[in-house]
Amino acid sequence: MLVHSRTGRWTAWVLFAVLFVPLFALPLLVILAASFSTHWSGAFPSGPTAGHYTAAVRGESLQALTTSLVTAVTASVLALTIGAWAALAAAALRAKGRRLLDALFVLPVAVPSVVVGLAVLVAFSQPPVLLNGTRWIVVLAHTILVTAFAYQSVAAAILRLDPMYEQAAASLGARPSYVLLRVKLPLLLPSLNAAAGLCFALSMGELSATMMLYPPDWLPLPVLIFTATDRGSLFTGSALAVVLMAATLLVLLAVSRIRTRASFR
């Protein structure tokens, strides 16, 4: 901590607690408490039960969780591939070219995601590329929405790379492809892992564009949570939300372990 005095440290911790607990921790704790409840008694949930989780890990709910996981993993892999390739290409461009590429990749996140969903729906509802009514239109929308984060993360990491390693490899006769695969990409691995985790988390929670695009046989979990709460099943929706958070955190922890190992290579 950058605060060196004891009073300053205590003040910083108090401010952190005052800001963190009501803004971040308390809403999540309320959802967790509601997922084990059957009704509200005054300001607190009551009627403890684990029955909501029984329904949340089977049938339609389990299928929706699987759909979200498959969609998020697929979109993350595609976004990481496209974003990393574009960031590597942008590093070789002049300043104007890089700024133009930055603007193109940031554009989908600069507008509401529902606009992206509408754009994808209009663009891919007619031949020659007809994706409407298939799972691929959902994967495509998620990929478009998260690619910007992969691009920005990798592009920032490339700017921090010391060119000495590439120059040394090239001076020893290494081909450009060898320098890319054996020198540059290993150095970028921690940033690639971080970008993958961010893309996965964002895709798992995406709702607005998904609501416009999902077919009946490809129902992601955030949509199921929304429909449950919209019908008034707040406690069931809370259990589904906890399952969604748990699944996302488990994958992020796995990615974090990979990133930690990559940092010490």
C-alpha positions in Angstrom: 0.0 0.0 0.0 1.3 3.5 -0.9 0.0 5.0 2.3 2.8 4.8 4.9 1.3 6.3 8.1 -0.9 4.1 10.3 -3.7 6.6 10.4 -3.6 6.8 6.6 -3.8 3.1 6.2 -6.8 2.8 8.5 -8.5 5.6 6.7 -7.9 3.9 3.3 -9.3 0.6 4.7 -12.4 2.3 6.1 -13.0 4.1 2.8 -12.5 0.8 0.9 -15.0 -1.0 3.2 -17.6 1.9 3.0 -17.4 1.9 -0.8 -16.9 -1.8 -1.5 -19.5 -3.4 0.8 -22.6 -1.5 -0.2 -21.7 -1.2 -3.9 -20.3 -4.6 -4.7 -20.4 -7.2 -1.8 -23.9 -6.5 -0.4 -25.9 -7.0 -3.7 -24.1 -10.3 -4.3 -24.8 -11.4 -0.7 -28.5 -10.6 -1.1 -28.6 -12.7 -4.2 -26.9 -15.6 -2.4 -29.3 -15.3 0.6 -32.3 -15.2 -1.7 -31.2 -18.3 -3.5 -31.6 -20.3 -0.3 -35.0 -18.7 0.6 -38.7 -19.2 -0.2 -40.0 -15.8 0.7 -39.1 -12.4 2.2 -39.8 -11.6 5.8 -39.5 -7.9 6.2 -36.2 -6.7 4.9 -34.6 -10.2 5.0 -35.2 -13.5 3.1 -36.6 -16.4 5.1 -37.7 -19.9 4.7 -34.3 -21.6 4.1 -34.3 -24.2 1.4 -31.8 -25.7 -1.1 -34.6 -26.7 -3.5 -33.8 -23.9 -5.9 -30.4 -25.4 -6.6 -31.9 -28.8 -7.3 -33.8 -27.3 -10.2 -30.8 -25.1 -11.2 -28.4 -28.0 -11.9 -30.7 -30.2 -14.0 -33.0 -30.1 -17.0 -33.4 -26.8 -18.8 -31.2 -25.0 -16.4 -28.3 -27.3 -16.9 -28.7 -27.2 -20.6 -28.7 -23.4 -20.4 -25.5 -23.4 -18.4 -23.9 -25.7 -21.0 -25.1 -23.4 -23.8 -23.5 -20.4 -22.0 -20.2 -22.2 -21.5 -20.0 -23.4 -25.1 -20.9 -20.0 -26.4 -18.4 -18.2 -24.1 -15.5 -20.6 -24.9 -16.1 -20.4 -28.6 -16.5 -16.7 -28.7 -13.4 -16.2 -26.5 -11.3 -18.4 -28.8 -12.4 -16.6 -31.9 -12.1 -13.2 -30.3 -8.6 -14.0 -29.0 -7.5 -15.3 -32.4 -8.9 -12.3 -34.3 -7.9 -9.7 -31.7 -4.3 -11.0 -31.3 -3.8 -11.2 -35.1 -5.1 -7.7 -35.5 -3.0 -6.3 -32.7 0.1 -7.9 -34.2 -0.8 -6.5 -37.6 -1.5 -3.0 -36.1 2.0 -3.0 -34.4 3.5 -2.9 -37.9 1.4 0.0 -39.1 2.0 3.7 -38.8 0.3 5.8 -36.2 -2.7 6.7 -38.4 -3.3 3.1 -39.4 -3.2 2.0 -35.7 -5.7 4.7 -34.7 -8.0 3.6 -37.5 -7.8 0.0 -36.5 -8.3 0.9 -32.8 -11.5 2.8 -33.7 -12.8 -0.1 -35.8 -12.4 -2.6 -32.9 -13.7 -0.3 -30.2 -16.8 0.7 -32.2 -18.9 -2.4 -31.1 -18.4 -1.6 -27.4 -18.9 2.1 -27.9 -22.5 1.6 -28.8 -25.2 -0.3 -26.7 -24.9 -4.1 -27.2 -28.6 -4.2 -28.2 -27.5 -2.1 -31.3 -24.9 -4.8 -32.1 -27.5 -7.5 -31.7 -29.9 -5.6 -34.1 -27.1 -5.1 -36.6 -26.2 -8.8 -36.6 -29.8 -9.8 -36.9 -30.4 -7.5 -39.9 -27.1 -8.5 -41.6 -27.4 -12.3 -41.2 -31.1 -12.9 -41.7 -30.9 -13.1 -45.5 -28.8 -15.1 -48.0 -26.0 -15.5 -48.8 -25.0 -15.8 -45.1 -28.2 -16.9 -43.3 -27.5 -17.4 -39.6 -30.7 -16.2 -38.1 -32.4 -19.1 -36.1 -29.1 -20.9 -35.5 -26.7 -20.9 -32.6 -24.0 -19.4 -34.7 -25.6 -16.0 -34.8 -25.4 -15.9 -31.0 -21.7 -16.9 -31.1 -21.0 -14.3 -33.7 -22.6 -11.5 -31.7 -20.7 -12.5 -28.6 -17.4 -12.6 -30.6 -18.0 -9.1 -32.0 -18.7 -7.7 -28.5 -15.7 -9.2 -26.8 -13.0 -9.0 -29.6 -12.4 -5.3 -28.8 -11.2 -6.3 -25.3 -8.9 -9.0 -26.6 -7.5 -6.6 -29.2 -6.8 -3.8 -26.7 -5.2 -6.2 -24.1 -2.8 -7.7 -26.6 -2.1 -4.4 -28.3 -1.1 -2.8 -25.0 1.1 -5.8 -24.2 2.9 -5.5 -27.6 3.7 -1.9 -26.8 5.4 -3.0 -23.6 7.5 -5.7 -25.2 11.3 -5.1 -25.4 12.2 -5.3 -29.1 15.7 -6.6 -28.0 14.4 -10.2 -28.0 13.1 -10.1 -31.5 16.2 -8.3 -32.8 18.5 -10.9 -31.1 16.5 -13.8 -32.7 16.6 -12.1 -36.1 20.3 -11.4 -35.9 20.9 -15.1 -35.3 19.1 -16.0 -38.5 15.6 -16.8 -37.2 12.8 -16.5 -39.8 10.0 -14.1 -39.0 7.5 -17.0 -38.5 10.0 -18.5 -36.0 10.4 -15.2 -34.1 6.6 -14.8 -33.9 5.9 -18.4 -32.7 8.9 -19.0 -30.5 9.7 -15.5 -29.2 6.9 -13.0 -29.4 3.9 -15.2 -28.6 5.5 -16.8 -25.6 6.2 -13.3 -24.2 2.6 -12.3 -24.9 1.2 -15.5 -23.2 0.3 -13.8 -19.9 -1.6 -11.1 -21.7 -3.3 -13.6 -24.0 -4.5 -15.5 -20.9 -5.8 -12.4 -19.2 -7.6 -11.4 -22.4 -9.2 -14.9 -22.7 -10.5 -14.6 -19.1 -12.0 -11.2 -19.7 -13.6 -12.3 -22.9 -15.1 -15.4 -21.3 -16.5 -13.5 -18.3 -18.1 -10.8 -20.5 -19.6 -13.4 -22.8 -21.0 -15.4 -19.9 -22.9 -12.4 -18.7 -24.1 -10.9 -22.0 -27.8 -10.5 -22.2 -29.0 -7.5 -24.3 -27.8 -8.7 -27.7 -28.5 -12.3 -26.9 -32.2 -11.6 -26.1 -32.6 -10.4 -29.7 -30.8 -13.4 -31.4 -31.1 -16.7 -29.5 -33.1 -19.5 -31.1 -35.4 -21.7 -29.0 -32.8 -24.6 -29.0 -29.9 -22.4 -27.9 -31.0 -20.7 -24.6 -28.1 -19.2 -22.6 -28.3 -19.0 -18.8 -28.5 -15.2 -18.6 -31.7 -15.3 -20.7 -33.1 -18.0 -18.5 -32.4 -15.9 -15.4 -34.1 -12.9 -17.0 -37.2 -14.9 -18.0 -37.4 -16.5 -14.5 -37.3 -13.1 -12.7 -39.6 -11.6 -15.3 -42.2 -14.2 -14.3 -41.8 -13.4 -10.7 -39.6 -16.4 -9.7 -37.0 -14.2 -8.0 -35.6 -17.0 -5.7 -35.2 -19.4 -8.6 -33.5 -16.7 -10.6 -31.2 -15.9 -7.7 -30.1 -19.6 -7.6 -29.5 -19.6 -11.3 -27.5 -16.4 -10.9 -25.3 -18.0 -8.2 -24.7 -21.0 -10.5 -23.7 -18.6 -13.3 -21.3 -16.7 -11.0 -19.8 -19.9 -9.7 -19.2 -21.4 -13.1 -17.6 -18.1 -14.3 -15.4 -17.8 -11.3 -14.2 -21.4 -11.6 -13.1 -20.9 -15.2 -11.5 -17.6 -14.3 -9.6 -19.3 -11.5 -8.3 -21.9 -13.9 -7.3 -19.2 -16.4 -5.6 -17.3 -13.6 -3.5 -20.4 -12.7 -2.4 -20.7 -16.3 -1.5 -17.0 -16.4 0.5 -17.3 -13.2 2.5 -20.2 -14.6 3.0 -18.3 -17.9 4.3 -15.3 -16.1 7.2 -17.3 -14.6 8.2 -19.1 -17.8 
